[in-house]
Amino acid sequence: MKTTFKFLFLSLIFQWASAQENVAMLDSVNGKEIDSTISKLNNYRWRFEFSVGESKGITPYSENYFSTNNKKKFGVLDINSYTIGATYTLNRTIGIRGTFAFDRFREKENKSKPFETAQFRLGIEAMVDLNSFLKFNSEDSRFKFMLHSGIVLSTFQEVTSDKNPISGRRELNGGVVLGLMPMYRITKQGFVHLDLVTIHNFRQHYTWDGVYSNPDQNLYGHMINVSLGFSYSFGKQLKWKSDNKEIVDLEAKNNALKKRVEDLEIKMNDADKDGVPDYLDIENNSVAGVAVDTRGVMIDVNKNGVPDELERYLETKYGSVEQSKTIAKNNDPESAEFFKRSIDEGYISILFDIDSATPNAISYDGIYFVLNYLKQNPSANITIVGYADAKGDKEYNKRLALARANNVKDILEKSGIESNRITAISGGMDQTVDVNASEARKLVRRVIFKLN
């Protein structure tokens, strides 16, 4: 009956634990955090445990005394052992465990003569996490296998007997203990465990039934214990560093290599798409399609501030400066008026990309148009008005608008127009278009011109 009860009890424990694991897996699928069941075993400095089970003295026994009928495979269950313990974790592999236990030995088979003895045990042991030591399971595993070994001190005495008693004396025994403890996590800090222990005493004068041992068995005793218990972790939560220097060094090298690759990728970026990486590019805002040298600078042989390739394109489209001068010399009033109206009435404007003070590629056509007019009309002066769209900080946009006007002024000056003929001002934010209309805002990020 007791064996059946024990089997049912263990079945319920593991069925409940499996249900907990299924809930955790379901939470993982739903995207919920499940650290309540999958935190690391050695995350906490202390672990307290309590267990109950059965202790059996194996040897020595007097004649006609024994604890188990060898004709039965498992004998009769006798809950006769109680253990409390605490473990202090030193690192991810090793901990120190202290235990205090009580064992009661008595006959449970009709074929043994009656006896009853008792023992108190105090043990100091090293706990080794086999998962970490052998690296055969992950840190997040619910299952942990702990190996423990150390020394044990115990007192042993007869409780009742109709033969030669110990006469109330308590014998102090000393020995070694070796055990294996499989553990299964059921909560964030709680575990159920099964402890399988063997103890060898080296100063045991008495048999387990309570009389002096035979000379050939004196000073020796062997017992086993099987216990089922619960343990709970508490105290400071720890973060472990790797105990393997080679792993640490390898991780450091990998991180250094990863950073070098990331730095190289950043250096190899080519923002203006001119074929020269940014870290070598002195002029990383060159016009798309314009030839550059090995430093990313647009080629400008005549040093007029207009890249040669762009200048040739504009001459083809609008005519050269010399051709413009010819128009001026011939006093072509119709052409002159067309130039003036195109500029003064805002048909010519220079566009900019968002948050940029550099004219975009297509705007150089307009700059060249204005440049041609100013060179045809040496007495004409011009005001350059820069604008930003209405999105963002007002003061920042005011400065950005002025920077746009100054950049266009700089291009005209480098192309041969005297500085005193050009004035650059900020028009601030242009609020004539819907601030949420991204396409419309492209039209107001611009510079316009006013002839004086």
C-alpha positions in Angstrom: 0.0 0.0 0.0 2.8 2.4 0.9 4.7 1.5 -2.3 1.5 2.3 -4.3 1.1 5.6 -2.5 4.8 6.5 -3.2 4.3 5.8 -6.9 1.2 7.9 -7.1 2.9 10.8 -5.2 5.8 10.9 -7.6 3.5 10.7 -10.6 1.5 13.7 -9.4 4.7 15.7 -8.9 6.1 15.1 -12.4 2.7 15.6 -14.0 2.4 19.0 -12.3 5.9 19.9 -13.4 5.2 18.9 -17.0 2.0 21.1 -16.9 4.1 24.0 -15.7 6.6 23.5 -18.6 3.7 23.4 -21.1 2.4 26.7 -19.8 5.9 28.1 -20.1 6.1 26.9 -23.7 2.7 28.4 -24.5 3.8 31.7 -23.0 6.9 31.7 -25.2 4.7 31.2 -28.3 2.5 34.1 -27.2 5.6 36.3 -26.8 5.3 36.6 -23.0 8.4 36.6 -20.7 8.8 33.3 -18.9 11.8 34.0 -16.7 9.6 32.7 -13.8 10.5 29.2 -14.9 13.6 29.5 -17.0 16.2 31.5 -14.9 19.5 29.9 -14.2 20.0 27.4 -11.4 23.0 29.2 -9.9 21.5 32.7 -10.1 21.2 32.9 -6.3 23.8 32.7 -3.7 21.9 30.4 -1.2 19.7 27.3 -1.6 17.8 25.7 1.3 16.5 22.2 1.1 14.3 19.7 3.0 13.9 16.0 2.1 12.4 12.8 3.4 13.3 9.3 2.4 14.6 5.9 3.5 18.0 5.0 5.0 19.2 1.4 5.0 22.2 0.1 6.8 24.0 -2.3 4.4 26.7 -3.7 6.6 27.6 -4.8 9.3 24.7 -6.8 11.0 24.7 -9.4 13.6 23.5 -12.9 12.8 19.7 -13.1 12.2 19.5 -9.3 11.9 19.0 -7.5 8.6 17.0 -4.5 7.1 15.8 -6.0 3.9 14.5 -9.4 2.9 16.7 -10.4 0.0 13.9 -12.4 -1.5 12.1 -9.2 -2.3 13.4 -6.9 -5.0 12.6 -3.6 -3.4 11.8 -4.6 0.2 9.3 -2.7 2.2 9.2 1.1 2.1 10.1 2.7 5.4 10.2 6.5 5.6 12.9 6.7 8.3 15.2 9.6 7.3 14.8 13.4 7.4 17.3 15.9 6.1 17.7 19.7 6.1 20.5 21.4 4.3 21.8 24.7 2.9 24.1 25.3 0.0 26.3 28.4 -0.5 27.2 28.9 -4.2 30.9 29.9 -4.9 30.8 30.0 -8.7 28.8 28.5 -11.5 30.3 25.0 -10.9 31.1 24.7 -7.2 29.1 25.2 -4.0 29.5 24.3 -0.3 26.7 22.3 1.3 25.9 21.7 5.0 23.4 19.1 6.1 21.8 17.8 9.3 20.0 14.5 9.1 18.2 11.9 11.3 18.0 8.2 10.6 16.1 5.5 12.4 17.0 1.8 11.7 14.6 -1.0 12.5 13.4 -4.3 11.2 10.6 -4.1 8.7 10.6 -7.8 7.8 9.1 -10.6 9.9 12.2 -12.7 9.3 14.6 -10.4 11.1 14.9 -10.2 14.9 13.5 -6.9 16.2 15.9 -4.0 16.7 15.8 -0.2 16.7 18.8 2.2 16.5 19.1 5.9 15.7 21.6 8.1 14.1 22.2 11.9 13.8 24.4 13.0 10.9 26.2 16.3 10.2 27.8 16.7 6.8 30.0 19.2 5.0 30.2 18.6 1.3 31.2 20.2 -2.1 28.4 20.5 -4.6 29.4 20.2 -8.2 27.1 21.3 -11.0 27.7 18.6 -13.6 25.8 20.6 -16.3 28.4 23.3 -16.1 31.4 21.1 -15.4 30.8 18.7 -18.3 29.0 21.3 -20.5 26.4 18.7 -21.5 23.3 20.9 -20.9 22.3 24.5 -21.4 22.3 27.1 -18.6 18.5 27.5 -19.1 17.7 23.8 -18.7 15.1 22.8 -16.2 17.1 19.7 -15.4 20.3 19.9 -13.3 22.5 17.2 -12.1 24.5 17.8 -8.9 27.3 15.6 -7.6 28.1 16.1 -3.9 30.8 14.6 -1.8 32.4 15.4 1.6 32.8 14.2 5.2 30.2 13.2 7.6 30.2 13.0 11.4 27.4 11.1 13.2 26.3 9.8 16.6 24.8 6.3 16.8 23.0 4.6 19.6 20.6 1.8 20.4 17.0 2.8 21.1 15.5 -0.5 22.4 16.8 -4.0 22.5 16.5 -7.2 24.5 20.1 -8.1 23.9 23.5 -6.5 24.7 22.7 -2.7 24.8 25.0 0.2 24.2 24.1 1.2 27.8 23.1 4.8 26.7 26.5 5.6 25.2 26.6 7.5 22.0 29.3 6.4 19.6 30.8 9.1 17.4 31.5 8.0 13.8 33.3 9.6 11.0 33.2 8.8 7.3 32.8 10.1 3.7 29.6 10.7 1.7 29.0 10.5 -2.0 25.8 11.4 -3.7 24.0 12.3 -7.0 21.2 14.7 -6.9 19.0 15.2 -10.1 17.0 18.4 -9.8 14.0 19.7 -11.7 12.9 23.3 -11.7 9.2 23.9 -11.0 9.3 27.7 -10.2 11.8 30.5 -10.7 13.5 29.6 -7.4 12.0 26.3 -6.4 13.1 22.7 -7.3 12.2 19.2 -6.6 15.1 16.8 -6.2 16.0 13.1 -5.7 19.1 12.5 -3.7 20.9 9.2 -4.0 23.6 8.8 -1.3 26.1 6.3 -0.1 28.0 6.7 3.2 31.1 4.8 4.4 32.0 5.1 8.1 35.5 4.4 9.2 35.1 4.5 13.0 32.0 2.4 13.5 32.3 -0.2 16.3 28.7 -1.3 16.3 26.5 -3.1 13.9 23.3 -1.4 12.6 21.3 -3.6 14.9 23.2 -2.2 18.0 25.9 -4.6 19.2 29.6 -4.7 18.9 30.8 -5.8 15.4 32.8 -8.9 14.8 36.6 -8.3 14.7 36.7 -8.6 10.9 34.0 -5.9 10.5 35.1 -3.5 13.3 35.7 0.2 12.4 33.6 0.0 9.2 30.0 0.6 8.3 28.2 1.2 5.0 24.7 2.7 4.5 22.6 4.1 1.7 19.9 6.8 1.6 17.3 7.7 -1.0 15.4 10.9 -0.4 12.8 13.1 -2.2 12.8 16.7 -1.4 12.2 20.4 -2.2 14.8 23.1 -2.4 14.5 26.9 -2.7 17.0 29.4 -3.9 17.3 32.9 -2.3 19.7 35.7 -1.5 21.7 37.8 -3.9 21.1 37.2 -7.6 24.5 36.6 -9.3 25.8 37.2 -12.8 28.6 34.8 -13.7 31.7 35.6 -15.6 33.3 32.8 -17.7 35.7 30.6 -15.7 37.5 29.6 -18.8 40.2 32.2 -19.8 40.4 30.8 -23.3 36.7 31.4 -23.9 37.0 34.9 -22.5 40.0 35.6 -24.8 38.2 34.1 -27.8 35.1 36.2 -27.1 37.2 39.3 -26.8 38.9 38.6 -30.1 35.6 37.9 -31.8 34.2 41.2 -30.4 37.3 43.1 -31.6 37.1 41.5 -35.1 33.4 42.3 -35.3 34.1 46.0 -34.4 36.8 46.2 -37.0 34.4 44.8 -39.7 31.7 47.3 -38.6 34.2 50.2 -38.7 35.4 49.1 -42.2 31.8 48.9 -43.4 31.2 52.5 -42.1 34.4 53.7 -43.8 33.4 52.0 -47.1 30.1 53.9 -47.2 29.9 56.2 -50.3 27.2 58.9 -49.5 27.6 60.8 -52.7 27.9 57.7 -54.9 31.1 59.0 -56.6 33.0 55.7 -56.2 35.3 57.1 -53.5 34.7 55.7 -49.9 33.7 58.4 -47.4 36.9 58.0 -45.3 39.0 59.0 -48.4 36.4 61.5 -49.8 37.4 65.1 -49.1 34.2 66.3 -50.9 31.5 63.8 -50.0 28.7 65.9 -51.5 29.8 65.8 -55.1 27.1 66.0 -57.8 26.0 62.5 -59.0 27.5 61.6 -62.4 30.3 64.3 -62.2 33.8 63.0 -62.6 36.0 63.2 -59.4 39.6 62.6 -58.6 41.0 60.0 -56.2 40.2 62.2 -53.2 36.5 62.5 -54.2 36.9 66.2 -55.4 34.9 67.2 -58.5 37.4 68.0 -61.3 37.5 71.7 -62.0 40.5 72.5 -64.2 39.6 76.2 -64.7 39.0 76.7 -60.9 35.8 78.6 -61.4 33.8 76.7 -58.8 31.8 74.8 -61.4 32.9 71.2 -62.0 34.1 70.9 -65.6 31.8 68.1 -66.5 28.8 70.0 -65.2 30.0 73.2 -66.9 30.2 71.4 -70.3 26.6 70.2 -69.8 25.3 73.6 -69.0 27.1 75.2 -71.9 25.5 72.7 -74.2 22.1 73.4 -72.8 22.2 77.2 -72.2 25.2 78.3 -74.2 28.7 79.4 -73.1 29.5 82.6 -71.2 31.1 83.9 -74.3 27.9 83.3 -76.2 26.0 85.2 -73.5 28.4 88.1 -73.8 27.8 88.1 -77.6 24.1 88.5 -76.8 24.8 91.4 -74.5 27.2 93.1 -77.0 24.5 92.9 -79.7 22.1 94.5 -77.2 19.4 91.9 -77.7 16.7 93.4 -75.5 14.3 90.5 -75.9 16.9 87.9 -74.6 18.0 90.3 -71.8 14.4 90.8 -70.7 13.8 87.0 -70.7 16.8 86.5 -68.5 15.7 89.2 -66.1 12.1 88.1 -65.8 13.1 84.4 -65.3 15.3 85.4 -62.4 13.4 88.2 -60.8 9.9 86.6 -60.8 11.1 83.4 -59.2 11.1 81.0 -62.2 14.7 80.2 -61.4 15.1 78.5 -58.0 17.7 76.2 -56.4 16.3 73.1 -54.6 17.8 71.2 -51.7 17.4 67.9 -50.1 15.9 67.6 -46.6 18.3 68.9 -43.8 20.9 69.8 -46.4 22.6 73.1 -47.4 24.1 71.7 -50.6 22.1 72.2 -53.8 20.9 69.0 -55.3 22.2 67.9 -58.7 19.4 69.3 -60.9 19.7 72.8 -59.3 23.1 73.5 -60.9 21.3 74.3 -64.1 19.6 77.2 -62.4 22.8 78.4 -60.8 24.4 78.5 -64.2 21.4 80.4 -65.6 21.9 83.1 -62.9 25.6 83.1 -63.4 25.2 83.7 -67.2 22.9 86.7 -66.5 25.2 88.3 -64.0 28.2 88.0 -66.4 26.1 89.4 -69.2 25.1 92.4 -67.0 28.1 93.5 -65.0 26.1 96.4 -63.4 23.4 94.0 -62.0 23.3 93.1 -58.3 21.4 90.2 -56.8 19.9 89.1 -53.5 19.8 85.4 -52.7 17.0 84.4 -50.3 17.2 81.0 -48.7 14.2 79.0 -47.3 13.5 75.9 -45.3 10.2 74.0 -44.9 8.0 74.5 -41.9 8.7 71.2 -40.2 11.1 71.3 -37.2 12.6 73.9 -34.9 12.1 77.5 -36.1 15.6 78.8 -35.1 17.3 75.8 -36.7 15.4 76.2 -40.0 16.3 79.9 -40.0 20.0 79.0 -39.8 19.6 76.3 -42.4 17.9 78.7 -44.8 20.8 81.2 -44.5 23.4 78.4 -45.0 21.7 77.5 -48.3 21.8 81.1 -49.5 25.5 81.4 -48.5 26.4 78.2 -50.3 24.9 79.5 -53.6 26.6 82.8 -53.1 29.9 81.0 -52.6 29.4 79.2 -55.9 28.7 82.4 -57.8 31.7 84.1 -56.2 34.0 81.2 -57.2 32.6 81.4 -60.7 33.9 85.1 -61.0 31.1 87.3 -59.7 32.3 90.0 -57.3 31.3 89.6 -53.7 29.9 93.1 -53.4 27.3 92.3 -56.1 25.7 89.5 -54.1 23.7 89.6 -50.8 22.6 86.4 -49.0 19.7 86.4 -46.5 17.5 84.0 -44.7 13.8 83.8 -45.5 13.3 81.4 -42.6 10.5 78.8 -42.9 8.2 78.8 -45.9 4.7 78.0 -44.6 2.8 78.3 -47.9 2.4 74.5 -48.2 0.9 71.8 -45.9 3.6 70.8 -43.4 2.5 67.2 -43.6 2.8 67.0 -47.4 6.2 65.6 -48.0 6.2 66.1 -51.8 5.0 69.7 -51.4 7.7 70.5 -48.9 10.4 69.6 -51.5 9.3 72.7 -53.4 9.9 75.1 -50.5 13.4 73.8 -49.5 14.9 76.3 -51.9 16.8 79.5 -52.8 15.3 82.2 -54.9 16.8 85.4 -56.4 15.9 89.1 -56.5 17.6 91.5 -58.9 18.6 94.9 -57.5 
